Amino acid sequence: MGARAPAIGPTAGEGARTPGSSQREKITARPSRGQPRASFRATTCRSGIGALSLRAIMDALPYGPHTRIVRRFLQRFAALDDAQWLTAAAAFEALEGTRTFTAAETALATAVERAGLAAARDAVVGPLLQIVRGADGGEEHPVAAAALGAALALVAADSIAERDFDTLYGPFAALVPVEGLGPA
């Protein structure tokens, strides 16, 4: 056998530092060479379907955690007739200048930013505009602002106060009851 290389630094008997308990945890938690590291971008499904990318998850939930409810709202909103749209638009117009509405709108904007729902907010605008412009791509219907407020209230429902949600969703409360939209 060959000669052993000399130790560099102090040895255990000469005042060498040994890792403390928290350092040992960090060392043992690290994957050793050759072992795959956990990745945020690709995780394995428990169902065994395979790896899902973050992009696939975001595509599946374009309107945030309440995507199902937002989709149902958009479907039911699109099915309303013109008289119902005018009713919602009138309710929104009466509400729009009030302090209550301004406070709710400000709370919504803050919640969307803080909760990281900007992409969900942006995603809901396109389909909503397609609905209010119709197949011919004409001008927006006056109900557009009311519908956007209601849809965004659904997107950020967990992040805003109940009174703010009720204010923003109010123009549609009787036409498309939240209870009828089902669970998230």
MDAnalysis code that builds the backbone (N, CA, C; Angstrom):
import MDAnalysis as mda
import numpy as np

u = mda.Universe.empty(552, n_residues=184, atom_resindex=np.repeat(np.arange(184), 3), trajectory=True)
u.add_TopologyAttr("name", ["N", "CA", "C"] * 184)
u.add_TopologyAttr("resid", np.arange(1, 185))
u.add_TopologyAttr("resname", ["MET", "GLY", "ALA", "ARG", "ALA", "PRO", "ALA", "ILE", "GLY", "PRO", "THR", "ALA", "GLY", "GLU", "GLY", "ALA", "ARG", "THR", "PRO", "GLY", "SER", "SER", "GLN", "ARG", "GLU", "LYS", "ILE", "THR", "ALA", "ARG", "PRO", "SER", "ARG", "GLY", "GLN", "PRO", "ARG", "ALA", "SER", "PHE", "ARG", "ALA", "THR", "THR", "CYS", "ARG", "SER", "GLY", "ILE", "GLY", "ALA", "LEU", "SER", "LEU", "ARG", "ALA", "ILE", "MET", "ASP", "ALA", "LEU", "PRO", "TYR", "GLY", "PRO", "HIS", "THR", "ARG", "ILE", "VAL", "ARG", "ARG", "PHE", "LEU", "GLN", "ARG", "PHE", "ALA", "ALA", "LEU", "ASP", "ASP", "ALA", "GLN", "TRP", "LEU", "THR", "ALA", "ALA", "ALA", "ALA", "PHE", "GLU", "ALA", "LEU", "GLU", "GLY", "THR", "ARG", "THR", "PHE", "THR", "ALA", "ALA", "GLU", "THR", "ALA", "LEU", "ALA", "THR", "ALA", "VAL", "GLU", "ARG", "ALA", "GLY", "LEU", "ALA", "ALA", "ALA", "ARG", "ASP", "ALA", "VAL", "VAL", "GLY", "PRO", "LEU", "LEU", "GLN", "ILE", "VAL", "ARG", "GLY", "ALA", "ASP", "GLY", "GLY", "GLU", "GLU", "HIS", "PRO", "VAL", "ALA", "ALA", "ALA", "ALA", "LEU", "GLY", "ALA", "ALA", "LEU", "ALA", "LEU", "VAL", "ALA", "ALA", "ASP", "SER", "ILE", "ALA", "GLU", "ARG", "ASP", "PHE", "ASP", "THR", "LEU", "TYR", "GLY", "PRO", "PHE", "ALA", "ALA", "LEU", "VAL", "PRO", "VAL", "GLU", "GLY", "LEU", "GLY", "PRO", "ALA"])
u.atoms.positions = np.array([
    [0.823, -1.176, 0.000],
    [0.000, 0.000, 0.000],
    [0.867, 1.238, 0.000],
    [0.330, 2.288, -0.611],
    [1.082, 3.521, -0.710],
    [1.030, 4.320, 0.581],
    [1.841, 5.328, 0.638],
    [1.881, 6.184, 1.827],
    [0.636, 7.053, 1.868],
    [0.204, 7.269, 3.023],
    [-0.989, 8.089, 3.236],
    [-0.627, 9.563, 3.145],
    [-1.487, 10.363, 2.500],
    [-1.225, 11.794, 2.363],
    [-1.325, 12.452, 3.729],
    [-0.480, 13.435, 3.995],
    [-0.536, 14.108, 5.291],
    [-1.840, 14.896, 5.423],
    [-2.363, 14.971, 6.635],
    [-3.589, 15.711, 6.922],
    [-3.318, 17.197, 6.814],
    [-4.255, 17.920, 6.251],
    [-4.135, 19.368, 6.146],
    [-4.996, 19.955, 7.243],
    [-4.462, 20.837, 8.030],
    [-5.201, 21.452, 9.110],
    [-5.151, 20.577, 10.343],
    [-5.767, 21.051, 11.409],
    [-5.713, 20.293, 12.653],
    [-6.548, 19.022, 12.559],
    [-6.130, 17.995, 13.229],
    [-6.891, 16.756, 13.285],
    [-7.811, 16.819, 14.485],
    [-8.680, 15.818, 14.623],
    [-9.676, 15.828, 15.686],
    [-9.054, 16.009, 17.057],
    [-7.909, 15.458, 17.303],
    [-7.291, 15.574, 18.612],
    [-6.584, 16.897, 18.811],
    [-6.410, 17.695, 17.778],
    [-5.652, 18.938, 17.872],
    [-6.556, 20.173, 17.784],
    [-7.795, 20.091, 18.189],
    [-8.689, 21.250, 18.209],
    [-9.468, 21.468, 16.932],
    [-9.628, 20.447, 16.120],
    [-10.412, 20.585, 14.890],
    [-11.869, 20.798, 15.244],
    [-12.542, 21.600, 14.426],
    [-13.980, 21.826, 14.659],
    [-14.779, 20.713, 14.016],
    [-15.739, 20.207, 14.724],
    [-16.658, 19.237, 14.144],
    [-17.960, 19.961, 13.877],
    [-18.686, 19.557, 12.853],
    [-19.938, 20.247, 12.534],
    [-20.938, 20.136, 13.671],
    [-21.645, 21.249, 13.937],
    [-22.710, 21.236, 14.929],
    [-23.932, 20.528, 14.357],
    [-24.979, 20.411, 15.181],
    [-26.159, 19.664, 14.744],
    [-26.838, 20.307, 13.532],
    [-26.928, 21.644, 13.492],
    [-27.576, 22.279, 12.346],
    [-26.734, 22.125, 11.084],
    [-25.403, 22.155, 11.240],
    [-24.529, 21.951, 10.090],
    [-24.633, 20.524, 9.578],
    [-24.734, 19.561, 10.506],
    [-24.873, 18.162, 10.091],
    [-26.156, 17.963, 9.293],
    [-27.233, 18.619, 9.710],
    [-28.505, 18.504, 8.982],
    [-28.369, 19.032, 7.561],
    [-27.678, 20.156, 7.401],
    [-27.484, 20.721, 6.073],
    [-26.653, 19.793, 5.200],
    [-25.613, 19.208, 5.810],
    [-24.741, 18.321, 5.048],
    [-25.486, 17.075, 4.605],
    [-26.260, 16.478, 5.520],
    [-26.963, 15.242, 5.178],
    [-28.157, 15.508, 4.265],
    [-28.691, 16.731, 4.265],
    [-29.841, 17.044, 3.408],
    [-29.434, 17.258, 1.962],
    [-28.177, 17.603, 1.722],
    [-27.717, 17.829, 0.348],
    [-27.634, 16.515, -0.408],
    [-28.036, 16.516, -1.650],
    [-27.864, 15.295, -2.434],
    [-26.383, 15.070, -2.707],
    [-25.963, 13.825, -2.633],
    [-24.564, 13.535, -2.928],
    [-24.365, 13.523, -4.431],
    [-23.124, 13.500, -4.847],
    [-22.817, 13.539, -6.283],
    [-23.530, 12.414, -7.016],
    [-24.067, 12.762, -8.157],
    [-24.738, 11.759, -8.975],
    [-26.224, 11.613, -8.676],
    [-26.686, 12.148, -7.548],
    [-28.108, 12.063, -7.231],
    [-28.814, 13.277, -7.820],
    [-30.013, 13.090, -8.373],
    [-30.719, 14.230, -8.956],
    [-31.203, 15.174, -7.867],
    [-31.180, 16.453, -8.169],
    [-31.694, 17.448, -7.248],
    [-33.169, 17.670, -7.531],
    [-33.911, 18.015, -6.494],
    [-35.321, 18.338, -6.679],
    [-35.399, 19.614, -7.503],
    [-36.310, 19.669, -8.434],
    [-36.444, 20.820, -9.302],
    [-37.811, 21.445, -9.142],
    [-37.846, 22.775, -9.094],
    [-39.119, 23.474, -9.007],
    [-39.870, 23.375, -10.333],
    [-39.131, 23.370, -11.425],
    [-39.754, 23.369, -12.750],
    [-40.391, 22.048, -13.124],
    [-39.882, 20.970, -12.623],
    [-40.441, 19.666, -13.000],
    [-40.604, 18.816, -11.753],
    [-41.816, 18.455, -11.462],
    [-42.098, 17.587, -10.337],
    [-42.877, 16.392, -10.845],
    [-42.761, 15.298, -10.152],
    [-43.466, 14.100, -10.590],
    [-44.848, 14.070, -9.977],
    [-45.821, 13.754, -10.764],
    [-47.188, 13.640, -10.286],
    [-47.332, 12.394, -9.427],
    [-48.142, 12.470, -8.417],
    [-48.406, 11.294, -7.600],
    [-49.163, 10.232, -8.387],
    [-49.914, 10.670, -9.369],
    [-50.692, 9.716, -10.150],
    [-49.828, 8.934, -11.126],
    [-48.565, 9.315, -11.241],
    [-47.670, 8.596, -12.135],
    [-47.790, 9.022, -13.582],
    [-48.469, 10.112, -13.856],
    [-48.645, 10.566, -15.232],
    [-47.314, 11.010, -15.804],
    [-46.453, 11.549, -14.988],
    [-45.150, 11.999, -15.467],
    [-44.816, 13.353, -14.909],
    [-43.844, 13.981, -15.477],
    [-43.389, 15.273, -14.984],
    [-44.263, 16.394, -15.545],
    [-44.602, 17.331, -14.681],
    [-45.361, 18.508, -15.085],
    [-44.460, 19.717, -14.978],
    [-44.459, 20.543, -15.950],
    [-43.672, 21.765, -15.865],
    [-44.524, 22.849, -15.225],
    [-43.873, 23.870, -14.738],
    [-44.587, 25.004, -14.169],
    [-45.493, 25.623, -15.228],
    [-45.033, 25.654, -16.452],
    [-45.826, 26.213, -17.554],
    [-47.129, 25.432, -17.739],
    [-47.062, 24.101, -17.637],
    [-48.258, 23.275, -17.790],
    [-49.247, 23.552, -16.662],
    [-48.734, 23.756, -15.471],
    [-49.606, 24.063, -14.335],
    [-50.271, 25.406, -14.549],
    [-49.505, 26.399, -14.988],
    [-50.056, 27.734, -15.223],
    [-51.078, 27.715, -16.361],
    [-50.832, 26.893, -17.393],
    [-51.798, 26.779, -18.484],
    [-53.096, 26.152, -17.988],
    [-52.994, 25.229, -17.044],
    [-54.175, 24.566, -16.502],
    [-54.966, 25.495, -15.580],
    [-54.299, 26.462, -14.955],
    [-54.950, 27.395, -14.038],
    [-54.669, 28.848, -14.455],
    [-55.138, 29.255, -15.623],
    [-54.792, 30.600, -16.097],
    [-55.371, 31.725, -15.253],
    [-56.453, 31.452, -14.515],
    [-57.082, 32.490, -13.709],
    [-56.793, 32.297, -12.222],
    [-55.705, 31.620, -11.912],
    [-55.324, 31.420, -10.517],
    [-56.043, 30.243, -9.893],
    [-56.051, 30.187, -8.563],
    [-56.624, 29.034, -7.869],
    [-58.136, 28.872, -8.060],
    [-58.808, 29.932, -8.499],
    [-60.265, 29.866, -8.701],
    [-60.630, 29.779, -10.186],
    [-59.778, 29.168, -10.966],
    [-59.987, 29.084, -12.412],
    [-61.335, 28.475, -12.765],
    [-61.722, 27.405, -12.099],
    [-63.024, 26.772, -12.425],
    [-64.178, 27.735, -12.234],
    [-64.158, 28.460, -11.121],
    [-65.247, 29.398, -10.835],
    [-65.242, 30.543, -11.844],
    [-64.074, 31.057, -12.166],
    [-63.975, 32.155, -13.133],
    [-64.485, 31.691, -14.501],
    [-64.114, 30.481, -14.902],
    [-64.602, 29.948, -16.187],
    [-66.116, 29.819, -16.185],
    [-66.673, 29.314, -15.094],
    [-68.143, 29.188, -15.010],
    [-68.807, 30.553, -15.071],
    [-68.213, 31.541, -14.391],
    [-68.761, 32.890, -14.456],
    [-68.764, 33.387, -15.897],
    [-67.639, 33.237, -16.592],
    [-67.561, 33.704, -17.977],
    [-68.587, 33.006, -18.870],
    [-68.795, 31.705, -18.653],
    [-69.797, 30.965, -19.432],
    [-71.196, 31.483, -19.155],
    [-71.508, 31.676, -17.888],
    [-72.864, 32.139, -17.529],
    [-73.072, 33.594, -17.915],
    [-72.023, 34.390, -17.797],
    [-72.088, 35.790, -18.232],
    [-72.385, 35.863, -19.730],
    [-71.707, 35.052, -20.512],
    [-71.907, 35.041, -21.966],
    [-73.324, 34.612, -22.331],
    [-73.955, 33.803, -21.495],
    [-75.297, 33.302, -21.783],
    [-76.409, 34.288, -21.398],
    [-76.065, 35.353, -20.681],
    [-77.082, 36.342, -20.303],
    [-77.547, 37.104, -21.534],
    [-78.797, 37.568, -21.509],
    [-79.297, 38.337, -22.653],
    [-78.950, 39.823, -22.494],
    [-79.216, 40.590, -23.516],
    [-78.837, 42.003, -23.538],
    [-79.501, 42.796, -22.421],
    [-80.743, 42.489, -22.107],
    [-81.443, 43.204, -21.025],
    [-80.738, 42.959, -19.690],
    [-80.277, 41.735, -19.460],
    [-79.558, 41.426, -18.224],
    [-78.204, 42.148, -18.192],
    [-77.534, 42.218, -19.332],
    [-76.270, 42.949, -19.402],
    [-76.500, 44.430, -19.073],
    [-77.582, 45.003, -19.594],
    [-77.880, 46.411, -19.318],
    [-78.208, 46.631, -17.851],
    [-78.876, 45.661, -17.222],
    [-79.168, 45.747, -15.795],
    [-77.874, 45.780, -14.984],
    [-76.935, 44.895, -15.305],
    [-75.644, 44.857, -14.607],
    [-74.848, 46.140, -14.864],
    [-74.889, 46.626, -16.100],
    [-74.164, 47.853, -16.443],
    [-74.722, 49.044, -15.666],
    [-76.042, 49.116, -15.530],
    [-76.671, 50.212, -14.778],
    [-76.313, 50.128, -13.292],
    [-76.318, 48.934, -12.746],
    [-75.944, 48.752, -11.332],
    [-74.480, 49.165, -11.114],
    [-73.637, 48.821, -12.047],
    [-72.221, 49.176, -11.952],
    [-72.039, 50.687, -12.050],
    [-72.745, 51.311, -12.975],
    [-72.638, 52.750, -13.163],
    [-73.047, 53.512, -11.904],
    [-74.093, 53.039, -11.240],
    [-74.548, 53.678, -10.005],
    [-73.527, 53.494, -8.877],
    [-72.830, 52.394, -8.892],
    [-71.872, 52.042, -7.851],
    [-70.501, 52.665, -8.080],
    [-70.134, 52.873, -9.319],
    [-68.773, 53.224, -9.695],
    [-68.221, 54.472, -9.009],
    [-68.983, 55.483, -8.808],
    [-68.471, 56.723, -8.222],
    [-68.463, 56.756, -6.704],
    [-68.921, 55.723, -6.058],
    [-69.034, 55.740, -4.596],
    [-67.692, 55.471, -3.913],
    [-67.589, 55.894, -2.655],
    [-66.383, 55.618, -1.861],
    [-66.206, 54.128, -1.636],
    [-67.321, 53.443, -1.470],
    [-67.266, 51.996, -1.241],
    [-66.627, 51.295, -2.428],
    [-67.038, 51.694, -3.632],
    [-66.480, 51.078, -4.828],
    [-64.998, 51.424, -4.986],
    [-64.656, 52.675, -4.765],
    [-63.259, 53.098, -4.892],
    [-62.373, 52.327, -3.919],
    [-62.843, 52.145, -2.696],
    [-62.077, 51.387, -1.692],
    [-61.937, 49.924, -2.115],
    [-63.017, 49.353, -2.634],
    [-62.979, 47.946, -3.081],
    [-62.041, 47.774, -4.271],
    [-62.070, 48.717, -5.188],
    [-61.203, 48.656, -6.362],
    [-59.729, 48.774, -5.961],
    [-59.445, 49.658, -5.011],
    [-58.077, 49.818, -4.514],
    [-57.614, 48.561, -3.797],
    [-58.488, 47.992, -2.970],
    [-58.152, 46.755, -2.258],
    [-57.894, 45.616, -3.243],
    [-58.675, 45.556, -4.304],
    [-58.482, 44.524, -5.327],
    [-57.121, 44.681, -6.016],
    [-56.790, 45.882, -6.412],
    [-55.511, 46.120, -7.087],
    [-54.339, 45.745, -6.183],
    [-54.430, 46.106, -4.922],
    [-53.374, 45.768, -3.958],
    [-53.282, 44.260, -3.771],
    [-54.420, 43.613, -3.631],
    [-54.442, 42.157, -3.412],
    [-53.890, 41.395, -4.610],
    [-54.219, 41.835, -5.795],
    [-53.723, 41.166, -7.007],
    [-52.198, 41.220, -7.047],
    [-51.638, 42.355, -6.730],
    [-50.177, 42.492, -6.740],
    [-49.538, 41.681, -5.618],
    [-50.060, 41.801, -4.410],
    [-49.476, 41.099, -3.262],
    [-49.587, 39.584, -3.368],
    [-50.674, 39.111, -3.938],
    [-50.899, 37.664, -4.041],
    [-50.278, 37.072, -5.309],
    [-49.652, 37.898, -6.111],
    [-49.022, 37.391, -7.329],
    [-50.024, 36.937, -8.375],
    [-51.146, 37.639, -8.471],
    [-52.210, 37.258, -9.402],
    [-52.252, 38.132, -10.658],
    [-51.162, 38.831, -10.930],
    [-51.143, 39.723, -12.102],
    [-51.351, 38.946, -13.401],
    [-50.746, 37.773, -13.504],
    [-50.915, 36.965, -14.728],
    [-52.358, 36.492, -14.866],
    [-52.987, 36.131, -13.753],
    [-54.391, 35.703, -13.779],
    [-55.282, 36.884, -14.162],
    [-54.967, 38.055, -13.621],
    [-55.727, 39.266, -13.969],
    [-55.635, 39.524, -15.468],
    [-54.425, 39.462, -15.994],
    [-54.225, 39.724, -17.417],
    [-54.893, 38.664, -18.289],
    [-54.899, 37.425, -17.811],
    [-55.471, 36.319, -18.597],
    [-56.981, 36.432, -18.746],
    [-57.656, 36.978, -17.755],
    [-59.122, 37.031, -17.807],
    [-59.624, 38.144, -18.733],
    [-58.803, 39.125, -19.009],
    [-59.245, 40.264, -19.829],
    [-59.586, 39.842, -21.256],
    [-58.743, 39.035, -21.878],
    [-58.958, 38.630, -23.270],
    [-60.289, 37.939, -23.508],
    [-60.571, 36.846, -22.787],
    [-61.853, 36.167, -22.991],
    [-63.058, 37.062, -22.694],
    [-62.916, 37.909, -21.683],
    [-64.028, 38.789, -21.340],
    [-64.286, 39.791, -22.468],
    [-63.235, 40.337, -23.031],
    [-63.415, 41.270, -24.150],
    [-63.997, 40.583, -25.377],
    [-63.619, 39.338, -25.622],
    [-64.204, 38.596, -26.738],
    [-65.707, 38.439, -26.554],
    [-66.128, 38.207, -25.323],
    [-67.555, 38.034, -25.044],
    [-68.296, 39.349, -25.268],
    [-67.787, 40.455, -24.729],
    [-68.529, 41.721, -24.808],
    [-68.451, 42.379, -26.174],
    [-67.465, 42.011, -26.974],
    [-67.378, 42.569, -28.329],
    [-68.156, 41.745, -29.339],
    [-68.426, 40.519, -29.037],
    [-69.177, 39.671, -29.951],
    [-68.314, 39.131, -31.072],
    [-68.930, 38.378, -31.944],
    [-68.228, 37.706, -33.039],
    [-67.666, 38.696, -34.053],
    [-68.324, 39.839, -34.197],
    [-67.863, 40.808, -35.194],
    [-66.714, 41.686, -34.694],
    [-66.354, 41.552, -33.412],
    [-65.240, 42.325, -32.864],
    [-65.533, 43.808, -32.757],
    [-66.800, 44.150, -32.644],
    [-67.215, 45.552, -32.579],
    [-66.827, 46.223, -31.280],
    [-67.542, 47.275, -30.958],
    [-67.265, 48.036, -29.747],
    [-67.661, 47.249, -28.504],
    [-67.005, 47.612, -27.410],
    [-67.328, 46.968, -26.139],
    [-68.734, 47.366, -25.698],
    [-69.408, 46.441, -25.075],
    [-70.714, 46.701, -24.477],
    [-70.472, 47.444, -23.163],
    [-71.405, 48.284, -22.738],
    [-71.241, 49.007, -21.471],
    [-71.075, 48.095, -20.241],
    [-71.407, 46.837, -20.368],
    [-71.291, 45.916, -19.247],
    [-69.855, 45.448, -19.012],
    [-68.947, 45.773, -19.907],
    [-67.570, 45.257, -19.833],
    [-66.895, 45.564, -18.497],
    [-66.992, 46.795, -18.028],
    [-66.330, 47.165, -16.774],
    [-66.927, 46.413, -15.584],
    [-68.237, 46.255, -15.587],
    [-68.896, 45.515, -14.498],
    [-68.463, 44.056, -14.500],
    [-68.397, 43.461, -15.683],
    [-67.993, 42.057, -15.791],
    [-66.535, 41.865, -15.399],
    [-65.686, 42.811, -15.772],
    [-64.278, 42.716, -15.389],
    [-64.125, 42.814, -13.874],
    [-64.845, 43.723, -13.261],
    [-64.803, 43.844, -11.798],
    [-65.245, 42.570, -11.108],
    [-66.314, 41.963, -11.605],
    [-66.818, 40.717, -11.017],
    [-65.834, 39.569, -11.222],
    [-65.284, 39.462, -12.435],
    [-64.332, 38.383, -12.723],
    [-63.072, 38.517, -11.874],
    [-62.577, 39.734, -11.727],
    [-61.376, 39.941, -10.915],
    [-61.647, 39.722, -9.438],
    [-62.849, 40.015, -8.993],
    [-63.212, 39.709, -7.607],
    [-63.158, 38.202, -7.379],
    [-63.580, 37.432, -8.374],
    [-63.496, 35.972, -8.266],
    [-62.042, 35.497, -8.283],
    [-61.221, 36.102, -9.125],
    [-59.806, 35.730, -9.201],
    [-59.140, 35.932, -7.847],
    [-59.423, 37.053, -7.194],
    [-58.763, 37.406, -5.935],
    [-59.639, 37.186, -4.710],
    [-60.614, 36.321, -4.807],
    [-61.578, 36.135, -3.720],
    [-60.943, 35.835, -2.366],
    [-59.870, 35.075, -2.346],
    [-59.212, 34.737, -1.083],
    [-58.355, 35.862, -0.539],
    [-58.114, 36.871, -1.352],
    [-57.170, 37.925, -0.980],
    [-57.826, 39.266, -0.671],
    [-59.141, 39.360, -0.816],
    [-59.836, 40.612, -0.517],
    [-60.891, 40.372, 0.553],
    [-61.266, 41.443, 1.219],
    [-62.288, 41.359, 2.266],
    [-63.640, 41.027, 1.638],
    [-64.495, 40.428, 2.426],
    [-65.817, 40.028, 1.931],
    [-66.616, 41.224, 1.434],
    [-66.546, 42.342, 2.159],
    [-67.305, 43.542, 1.741],
    [-66.817, 44.048, 0.382],
    [-65.481, 43.954, 0.137],
    [-64.939, 44.375, -1.154],
    [-65.388, 43.423, -2.257],
    [-65.384, 42.134, -1.962],
    [-65.871, 41.158, -2.939],
    [-67.329, 41.440, -3.275],
    [-68.152, 41.633, -2.242],
    [-69.585, 41.882, -2.459],
    [-69.816, 43.153, -3.285],
    [-68.996, 44.166, -3.054],
    [-69.129, 45.411, -3.816],
    [-68.804, 45.180, -5.292],
    [-67.680, 44.519, -5.551],
    [-67.242, 44.315, -6.929],
    [-68.121, 43.323, -7.691],
    [-68.589, 42.305, -6.996],
    [-69.420, 41.293, -7.654],
    [-70.898, 41.698, -7.667],
    [-71.250, 42.716, -6.907],
    [-72.635, 43.147, -6.726],
    [-73.494, 43.253, -7.976],
    [-73.027, 43.875, -9.058],
    [-73.867, 43.995, -10.251],
    [-74.307, 42.650, -10.837],
    [-73.607, 41.564, -10.500],
    [-73.962, 40.249, -11.028],
    [-74.525, 39.307, -9.959],
    [-74.638, 39.769, -8.743],
    [-75.052, 38.903, -7.639],
    [-76.387, 38.208, -7.899],
    [-77.345, 38.915, -8.486],
    [-78.653, 38.318, -8.757],
    [-78.680, 37.590, -10.105],
    [-77.848, 38.026, -11.052],
    [-77.877, 37.454, -12.388],
    [-77.067, 36.146, -12.493],
    [-75.924, 36.118, -11.822],
    [-75.050, 34.945, -11.810],
    [-74.625, 34.721, -10.354],
    [-75.508, 34.135, -9.545],
    [-75.185, 33.967, -8.117],
    [-73.889, 33.166, -7.913],
    [-73.074, 33.646, -6.998],
    [-71.803, 32.991, -6.706],
    [-72.044, 31.550, -6.273],
    [-73.089, 31.329, -5.518],
    [-73.393, 29.980, -5.031],
    [-73.597, 29.000, -6.180],
    [-74.075, 29.482, -7.306],
    [-74.315, 28.638, -8.468],
    [-73.071, 28.326, -9.283],
    [-71.952, 28.932, -8.916],
    [-70.720, 28.708, -9.658],
    [-69.972, 27.469, -9.164],
    [-70.381, 26.941, -8.033],
    [-69.792, 25.709, -7.531],
    [-68.483, 25.909, -6.800],
    [-67.899, 24.809, -6.336],
    [-66.640, 24.897, -5.596],
    [-65.459, 25.151, -6.533],
    [-64.414, 25.710, -5.953],
    [-63.200, 25.978, -6.731],
    [-62.608, 24.674, -7.175],
])
